[in-house]
Amino acid sequence: MAGIYYIFAAPPHTGGDHIAVQHIAALNRMGFNARVFYSSRDEGWRQFTVPVALPGPSLSDRDIFVAGEDQKVLFQGLRNAPCIKVMHNQNPFYTFDGFADVAAVNAYPFRHILLISDFCGEVLKKLGVQHPMTRVRPPVPEFFKPKPKKLQIAYSPRKRGPEGTFLSALFKVRCPEYAHVPWLPLINMSRQMAAGIMGETAVYAGLAWLESLGLMNLEAMASGCHVVGYVGHGGAEYVTPDNGDWIADGDHETFAEKLGAACKLFESGEENPRIAAGFATAADFSQENFETNLLDAWTAILGADFAQYRL
């Protein structure tokens, strides 16, 4: 039976890894033969919650291998392999970690490119990428949900760590009445742990940077946080003046001011319209919409061979 294999060299730990796992799980529920292809020789494959295939039998020319845009070594190894190749482009800004230039992307024998967002596709098309592309927006998992709130500020320092440290210090100077408010870094933890913190946090400081979508801002919205932060490029796909306080990149003074205003609004107990608008925005990134996108994408990729990949 032909298979759909998303390639991993290590257990899932980044947001992009978790999205690829969500693809596999959803494809299996739909009746497709989809698996992780775990290319390393260690025991990391045991950490997956979806079916896993290990290196072994020769590839079939009907097998489909899916890899992220920055996986240079993997793509080099697969180039002449007798299988179908699909790129899962989750960030156009990382594309040229995997390929020398646009000409190299176009010369590679991809059948299709899966995209995480319309923004991602727009960037690639403007660059001149010519392969067929289909957008599959990821879902915000249902475990991102509000709990009884505390006056605290959560943030992710992964991409802009020094800036987050600076911003917290500036906030204490500009808003001394809230200098006691704790800042909680969301790092070195599972998504479920991050969701638990977001759920009980009143304010989320979004430090998005070179995003193709900016999923953590959406997760904060789903968790009932008042989001103050950067659009991060790809966030332009969903941000509005109503669903958060969006800051011009690097405008730290306004960032601190808006964080203080968000704290004051929470403390007042008054209704916060940005919370309801954020819920509505995050609701568009539902599991149902994700699975509809995913089925449409793989129907386009498989074409007349659709039935060969069904369990």
N, C-alpha and C positions, 0 to 999 in steps of 0.2 A: 504493500500500500504506500502511495506517495505521502510525504509528510511536509509539514510547515515547521521549520526549525528557527527559533530565535537564538542567536549565538551569545553565550556568556563565557567569560574566562575566569569569573569569580562570582561568589554569591551576591545577590542584589543588595546594594547599599545606597545608590543615588536615586533621586526622583525618577530619572529616565529608566533605570533598571526596574523600578516598581511598576512603571507604566508598561514596559514590555511584558512583565509577568501578568499584568491585568489583561493584555491582549491574549496571551496564551490561555488564561483561565476562561475568558469569554468565548474564545474560539472552540474550546473543548465543550463548553455548555451548548454551543450551537451544533455540535456533532462533527467538528473538524478534527483531524489528526494533527494537532499542534503540540509542540514540545519545546522545552529548553534543549539546546545542544550545548552541553558543558564540555568545553575544549581543554580544560586543564586536567592534570592527572592527580589532583588532590581530592579530598573528601567533601569539598565545598558543595557539591551537587546535592548533598543530603539536606541542605538548608532551604531548598525550594519547596513550595507548596503545590506545584503543578508538575505534570509528567516531565521526566528528564530522559534524554538520550545521551549516551556516552560515545566517544570515538570508537569505531569498530568496523562494521561492514562498509564496503565501497559506496560512494554516493551514486544515486540514480539521477538520470537526466530529468526526472520529474520532481525530485526533491527540491524544496524551496528553502533557501537560507536567507535569513533576515539579520542585518547587522546595523549598528548605529553609524551615523555619518562620520565619526572621528576614528573609526577602527581601521587604521591604515594597514597594519600587519595582516589582519583578517582578510581585508579586501584583496591584498596582494596574493595571499595564499589561495583565495577562491577564484581568482580571475579566470584561470583556464580549467577549473574543475567542472565536471559534467553535471551541473546543477543550475537551477534558476536562482538569480540573485535579486534581492530586494533591499533597498536602503530604507531604514527607519530613521528619518531625519527629525530629531527632536530639538535641534538648535542650529539654525543656519550659520551662526557665528562660529561654530566648531567644525564646519564642513571642511575647511582647508587645513585642519589637523589630519584629515584622512586623505586628502587629495591635493596635488600641487596647485591646481588652478581649475577654472571652469571647463577648459578643454579636456582635462583629465576626467572630470566627472562625466562629461558627455560621451567620452570615448569608452567608458566602462560599460560592460554588457548588462546593465540593469534592465529588468523587465518593468520595474515600477519603483516609485519612491512614495513611501508613506510619510505623511506630514502630521505634526502635532497641532498645527494652527494654520489659519489663513495667512497670518503674518509671515509664517515660515515659507509658505508657498510664494507669496509676493516677493520676498527677498530673493529666493532662488530664481524665479522667473525674470526678475529685473537684471540678475546677473547673467542670464542667458542659458540656464539649465534647461535642457530640452526633453528630458525623460517624462513619461506620463506620471502624474502625481495625484494623490487623493488624500484629503485631510481627514484625520481621525482624532477628534478632540478627546482628551482623557477625561475620565470621571473624577469628581471629588468624592472620595469614599464616604459612606454614610456615617462612619464613626467620627467625622468632623461635625460636631453638633454642640450647641450651647449648653452650659451648665450654670449653676449659680455663680455669678461673677464677682471677682475681686479687683480692686484697683491696682493693677500691675500691667507692665508693658512687656510683651513678648516680641522677640525678633530673631531672625536667622543671621548669624555672622559669617556663614560659609563663604559668600562671595565678597562681602565688604566688611570684614571683621574690624579692621582699624577704624573705619568710619563709624561703625556702630559704637565702639568704645568712646570715640570723640563726641558723638552725638549725645550719648548718655551724660557725659560730663557737661556739655553745653546746656543740656536740658536742666540740670541741677542749678546752673548759674542763672539762666533766664527765667526759670520757674521754681524759685526756691521754696514756694509753698508745697511743691510736689517732689522735693528732693528725696523724701522718704520712700517714694514709690519704687518698688523693686523692678529691675530689668532682668528678664529671664531669657537667656540664650538657648535657642532650639538647635542643639548640635549634639552629635554622638548619642543619638537616641532613635528608637523606632518611630515610624509614623504614628502608631497608636499612642505612644507616649507624648509625642508632639501634639497630637489631637487633644489629649487630656489636658495639657497645659493651655492650649488655645481656648478650649471650651470654657475654662474658668477665668480667662483673662479679658479685661475690659478693652484694652487698646493694643493693637498690633502695629509695630513700626516696620514697614515694608522696605527692605533694602535690596530691591530687585536690581539686577544689572545684566545687560546683554541677554535678556530672556527671549525665548521664542513664544512664551505664553505668560509665565509668571504664576505658577500653580499655587505657591504658598499664599499669595494675596487672596486667591479664591478660597483656599482652605480656611483662612482667617475669617473671610466673610461668612462661610458656611458655619463657622464656630460662633457667630454672633459677636465678633470683635468690631470695634470702630477702627477701620484701617486708615492709617496715615503713612504715606510713603511714596516711593518712586514708581513710575509706570514701568520702567525697565525695558523699553522698546515694545516687546510683544504684548505687554499688558494693554496697549492701545486697543486691542481687540475687544476688551470688555469694560474698561474703566469709563466712568461718567462722572460729572460733577456731583451726582447724587449718592454714589455708592462708596465714597471715601474722600479723604482729603489728599489730593495728589500734588506732589511737590516737584518743582523743577529740579533736575539733577544737580546736586551739589549745593542747593539753597538751604544750608543748615539752619540759618536763623528762622526761616519760615517753618522748617520742619519742627524745630523745638517749640515754636509758638503754637503750631497746630496740635502737637502732642499735649501741650498744656491745656489748650481749649477742650480737647477730647476728655482729659482727666476731669476738668471742671464740669463738663456736661454729665459725665457719669456720676460724679459726686452729687449733682443736683437732683438726681432721680427723675429728671424730665425725659420725655420720650425722645429717642434719637432716630430721626428718619433715615440716617445712613445705614443703620443696622438692617432695617426692612429692605432697603434697596440692595444691600449686599447679599441678603438671603436670596432675593429674586435673581440676582446675577449668578450666584453660585448654583442655583437650581437648574440653570441651562446646561450645566456640566454634570448631568445625571448619568447613572448607569444605563438607563434606557436609551438616551441619546447617543452615548458612547457605543453601545452595541449596534445601534442602527448604522452609525458611521462605519463601524468595523466591518459589518456584513456587506455594506455597499462597496467598501474598498476591496475586500477579498473577492467579491463577485466580479469586480472589474479586473483584478489581477488574474484570476483563474479562468475566466471566460468559459469556453466550451468544456474545459477540463474540470469544472467545479465538482462533479460527483466523485472524481478520483481521489479527492482529499477528505472525503467523508468517512467517518468510522462506521 
